[in-house]
Amino acid sequence: MPYRFLANPGLVVAVLALVVLASPLASAQAQTAASDAAGPLLTPWGDPDLQGIWNNFTITPLERPANLADQEFLSAEEAAALEQRAAEGIKRENAPSEVRTEPLPVGGNVGAYNSYWTEQGTRVVPTRRTSLIVDPPNGRLPNLTPEALARITSPEYRRLADAKDGRVPANGPEEMGLSERCLWYRGIPSFPTGYNNNYQIFQNREFVIILQEHIHDVRVIPLDGRPHLAPHVRQWAGSSRGRWDGDTLVVETTNLTGGVSGSSRDVRLVERFTRVGPERLQYEFTVDDPSTWTQPWTARIFMRPAPGTGVIYEYACHEGNYAAELTLRSTRAAEAAQSK
């Protein structure tokens, strides 16, 4: 399993060096949060200031729960009750547990991370929406197209999905999940998950750079109007190009290798980053993939300053991790024994 080491200053310095090389103005840091309430926070060169270490965790689900039907917003009382329930759940999970004195049966489940290692939020989004999806109005993902249904139900797709989720043995490392191979985890757009929901944003006149804590991915987003990569060039992070629209950074991403979860390779993603307060960053994205969903869909998340010391810690994913190799070797050995 991936794990985290103590802080590695070299990782942060490397990202900072990339910014410094991009522009002599890059050494300017984010302005203090004490700004004129009449206007946005600005960089020394006049662009909206998005810099900082942000966290996007929330207990608000991506899709509106079916039992809420057409209810777009929670009442203040409903939101408070949900947050109280989440806090009580965390308290129960962190309570002392019974110490095991007998060994597990052979082949028993030894478990994985307990609640100490997970990021356990207690807050709904500040707007009290019942879903992160804001369009379609019902707060649900659009229907899948016939093409998408055929794709995700095909034997080839199901075989790879089962291998990535550990339901069937992988034939090789290429069939294992990207996170197992420490290549890529959250994808774009970036949804909240069980832990490591932290992002550090750097910027100068020419670039915005986003360092993602989980598997330490770095997105470099040019602002100079350059064209996207050629269509045949695919990357896990795609080809991102940014521009300012008033106080909002608009980033268009194409050329994704795997696309958004469930989408085709031709998906087009538009993200919008807006600093809506000293301690709030609005992150909105629209997913447009006519071969997967019957219409585009949009979600909105609010980021807050990450708790802690203001340092991104290294996510050391493969150092000393032999799980992938040993999993494949043991599977091949078991198959060889069965064939005798």
C-alpha positions in Angstrom: 0.0 0.0 0.0 1.2 3.5 -0.6 2.5 5.4 2.4 3.9 8.8 3.4 7.3 9.8 4.6 8.4 12.8 6.6 8.6 16.1 4.7 10.9 16.1 1.7 12.0 19.7 1.1 13.5 18.7 -2.2 10.0 18.0 -3.7 8.7 21.4 -2.9 12.0 23.0 -3.9 11.8 21.3 -7.3 8.4 22.7 -8.0 9.4 26.1 -6.9 12.4 25.9 -9.2 10.1 25.2 -12.1 8.2 28.4 -11.3 11.4 30.4 -10.9 12.6 29.2 -14.3 9.4 30.2 -15.9 9.5 33.9 -14.8 11.7 36.3 -12.8 8.6 37.4 -11.0 7.8 33.9 -9.7 9.6 34.4 -6.4 6.8 36.8 -5.3 4.6 34.9 -2.8 0.9 35.1 -2.2 -0.3 38.3 -0.6 -1.6 38.1 2.9 -5.2 37.2 3.5 -5.8 40.7 4.9 -7.0 42.3 1.7 -9.4 45.0 0.7 -12.9 43.5 1.0 -13.9 45.5 -2.0 -11.7 43.6 -4.5 -10.1 40.2 -5.1 -6.7 39.1 -3.8 -4.1 40.0 -6.4 -0.6 38.9 -7.2 2.1 41.7 -7.4 1.7 41.6 -11.2 -2.1 42.1 -11.0 -3.6 38.6 -11.6 -6.1 37.1 -9.2 -4.1 35.3 -6.5 -4.9 31.5 -6.2 -1.7 30.5 -4.4 -1.7 28.5 -1.2 -2.2 25.0 0.0 -5.9 24.0 -0.4 -8.0 21.1 0.8 -11.2 20.0 -1.0 -12.7 17.4 1.3 -16.4 17.5 2.0 -19.1 15.1 3.1 -21.4 16.4 0.3 -21.7 13.6 -2.3 -21.1 14.0 -6.0 -24.6 13.0 -6.9 -27.8 14.0 -5.0 -29.0 11.1 -2.9 -32.2 9.5 -4.3 -34.2 10.1 -1.2 -33.7 13.9 -1.5 -35.4 13.8 -5.0 -35.8 17.5 -6.1 -34.3 19.0 -2.9 -31.5 21.2 -4.2 -30.3 22.6 -0.8 -30.3 21.4 2.8 -31.8 23.5 5.5 -29.4 24.8 8.1 -30.8 22.3 10.6 -30.4 19.4 8.1 -26.8 20.4 7.4 -26.0 20.7 11.1 -27.5 17.2 11.7 -25.4 15.6 8.9 -22.3 17.3 10.2 -23.0 16.1 13.8 -23.6 12.6 12.6 -20.3 12.6 10.7 -18.5 13.9 13.8 -20.1 11.2 16.0 -19.1 8.5 13.4 -15.5 9.7 13.6 -15.5 9.6 17.4 -16.8 6.0 17.3 -14.2 4.9 14.8 -11.4 6.4 16.8 -12.5 4.8 20.1 -10.2 2.1 21.6 -11.0 -1.3 20.1 -10.6 -4.8 21.4 -7.0 -6.1 21.2 -6.8 -9.3 19.1 -5.2 -12.1 21.1 -5.7 -15.0 18.7 -4.1 -15.2 15.2 -6.4 -14.9 12.2 -7.4 -18.0 10.4 -5.3 -18.8 7.4 -6.4 -16.6 4.5 -8.3 -14.3 6.8 -8.5 -10.6 6.0 -5.8 -8.7 7.9 -7.5 -5.3 7.2 -5.9 -2.1 5.9 -5.8 1.5 7.0 -7.9 2.3 10.0 -9.6 5.6 10.6 -6.4 7.2 11.9 -5.0 7.2 8.4 -8.0 8.6 6.5 -9.2 12.1 6.0 -12.5 12.3 7.9 -14.4 15.5 7.1 -17.4 16.7 9.0 -18.6 19.6 6.8 -21.0 19.9 3.9 -20.2 22.5 1.2 -20.8 26.1 2.3 -23.8 26.5 0.0 -25.5 23.5 1.6 -26.2 21.9 -1.8 -27.3 18.3 -1.7 -24.8 17.3 -4.4 -21.6 18.6 -5.9 -23.2 18.3 -9.3 -25.0 21.6 -10.0 -26.1 20.8 -13.6 -28.2 18.8 -14.6 -30.6 20.5 -12.1 -31.5 17.1 -10.5 -28.0 16.8 -9.2 -27.4 13.5 -10.9 -25.0 12.4 -13.7 -26.7 12.4 -17.1 -27.7 9.1 -18.7 -25.0 7.1 -20.5 -25.2 6.9 -24.3 -25.7 3.5 -26.0 -22.0 3.7 -27.1 -20.9 4.1 -23.5 -23.1 1.3 -22.2 -21.6 -1.0 -24.9 -18.1 0.0 -23.9 -18.4 -0.5 -20.2 -20.2 -3.8 -20.5 -17.9 -5.4 -23.0 -15.9 -8.4 -21.9 -12.6 -6.6 -22.4 -13.6 -3.6 -20.2 -15.0 -5.9 -17.5 -11.9 -8.0 -17.5 -9.7 -5.0 -17.0 -12.0 -3.5 -14.3 -12.0 -6.8 -12.4 -8.2 -7.0 -12.6 -7.8 -3.4 -11.4 -10.1 -4.0 -8.5 -8.5 -7.3 -7.5 -11.5 -9.6 -8.3 -9.4 -11.6 -10.9 -5.6 -12.0 -11.2 -3.8 -9.5 -13.4 -1.9 -11.0 -16.3 0.8 -8.3 -16.0 1.5 -4.9 -14.5 -0.4 -3.2 -17.4 -3.7 -4.6 -16.0 -3.1 -3.4 -12.5 -4.6 -0.1 -11.4 -2.6 3.1 -12.0 -2.5 3.9 -8.3 -1.1 0.4 -7.5 1.7 1.3 -9.9 2.1 4.7 -8.4 1.5 6.4 -11.8 -1.7 8.4 -11.3 -4.5 8.5 -8.8 -7.1 11.2 -8.8 -7.3 12.1 -12.4 -8.7 15.4 -13.7 -11.1 16.7 -12.4 -9.9 16.1 -8.8 -12.6 14.7 -6.5 -12.3 14.3 -2.8 -11.3 10.8 -1.7 -10.3 9.1 1.5 -7.1 11.0 2.2 -4.5 13.4 0.9 -6.9 15.9 -0.5 -4.4 18.7 -0.5 -3.2 20.8 -3.5 -0.6 23.5 -3.6 -1.0 26.2 -6.2 1.9 28.3 -7.5 1.6 31.0 -10.2 3.4 33.6 -12.2 2.6 35.6 -15.3 3.1 32.7 -17.7 2.1 29.6 -15.7 -0.1 28.2 -13.0 1.3 25.0 -11.4 -0.7 22.7 -9.2 1.1 20.2 -7.0 -1.2 17.4 -5.9 -0.2 15.6 -2.7 -1.5 12.2 -3.7 1.2 10.4 -5.7 2.8 13.9 -6.0 1.5 14.8 -9.5 2.3 18.2 -10.9 0.2 20.0 -13.4 1.9 22.8 -15.4 -0.8 25.0 -17.0 0.5 27.5 -19.6 -1.3 30.9 -19.8 0.4 32.2 -23.0 -2.1 31.1 -25.5 -0.1 28.2 -27.0 -2.1 25.5 -28.8 -3.0 22.1 -27.3 -0.7 19.1 -28.0 -1.3 17.2 -31.2 -4.3 14.9 -31.0 -2.2 11.7 -31.0 -0.1 12.8 -28.0 -1.9 11.5 -24.9 -1.0 12.1 -21.2 -2.5 11.1 -17.9 -2.9 14.8 -17.1 -3.9 15.6 -20.7 -3.1 18.9 -22.4 -4.2 21.8 -20.2 -4.3 25.5 -21.3 -5.4 28.3 -19.1 -6.6 31.9 -19.5 -8.1 34.5 -17.2 -11.8 35.4 -17.5 -12.1 38.3 -15.0 -11.3 36.9 -11.6 -11.6 33.3 -12.8 -8.8 31.0 -14.1 -10.4 29.0 -16.9 -8.5 25.8 -17.8 -9.4 23.6 -20.8 -8.0 20.1 -20.9 -8.0 17.7 -23.8 -5.7 14.7 -24.8 -6.4 12.7 -21.7 -5.1 9.2 -21.8 -7.9 7.6 -19.8 -10.3 10.4 -19.6 -12.6 11.2 -16.6 -13.7 8.0 -14.8 -16.1 6.2 -17.2 -15.5 8.6 -20.1 -14.0 8.2 -23.5 -10.6 9.4 -24.6 -12.3 12.3 -26.4 -13.6 14.0 -23.3 -13.2 17.8 -23.0 -12.9 19.2 -19.5 -13.2 22.9 -18.6 -12.2 23.9 -15.0 -12.8 27.2 -13.3 -10.8 28.4 -10.3 -12.1 31.5 -8.5 -10.8 32.9 -5.2 -14.1 33.9 -3.6 -12.6 34.9 -0.2 -9.4 34.9 1.8 -10.0 31.3 2.9 -12.2 29.9 0.1 -11.4 28.8 -3.4 -14.3 27.8 -5.7 -13.5 24.9 -8.1 -16.0 24.3 -10.8 -15.7 21.9 -13.7 -17.7 20.9 -16.7 -17.3 17.5 -18.4 -18.3 17.3 -22.0 -18.1 13.9 -23.7 -21.0 13.2 -26.2 -19.9 9.6 -26.7 -20.3 8.8 -23.0 -23.1 11.1 -21.5 -26.2 12.4 -23.2 -25.3 16.0 -22.1 -22.4 17.8 -20.4 -22.4 17.9 -16.6 -21.0 20.4 -14.1 -19.9 20.1 -10.5 -18.7 22.7 -7.9 -16.4 22.2 -4.9 -15.1 24.7 -2.4 -11.6 24.4 -1.2 -10.3 25.7 2.2 -6.8 26.3 3.4 -5.3 22.9 4.3 -5.0 22.3 8.0 -1.6 21.9 9.6 1.8 23.5 9.1 1.4 24.8 5.6 3.8 22.2 4.1 3.0 19.5 1.6 4.5 16.2 2.7 6.0 13.8 0.3 3.7 11.0 -0.8 6.3 8.2 -1.1 4.5 5.6 -3.1 6.9 2.9 -4.3 9.9 3.3 -2.0 10.3 -0.2 -0.4 7.0 -1.3 -1.8 7.2 -4.7 -3.4 3.5 -5.5 -3.4 2.9 -5.3 -7.1 5.9 -7.5 -8.0 5.1 -10.1 -5.3 1.4 -10.1 -6.2 2.2 -11.0 -9.8 4.9 -13.5 -8.9 2.7 -15.3 -6.4 -0.2 -15.4 -8.9 2.0 -16.9 -11.6 3.4 -19.5 -9.1 -0.2 -20.5 -8.1 -1.2 -20.8 -11.8 1.9 -23.0 -12.5 1.1 -25.2 -9.5 -2.5 -25.7 -10.7 -1.4 -26.6 -14.2 0.7 -29.6 -13.0 
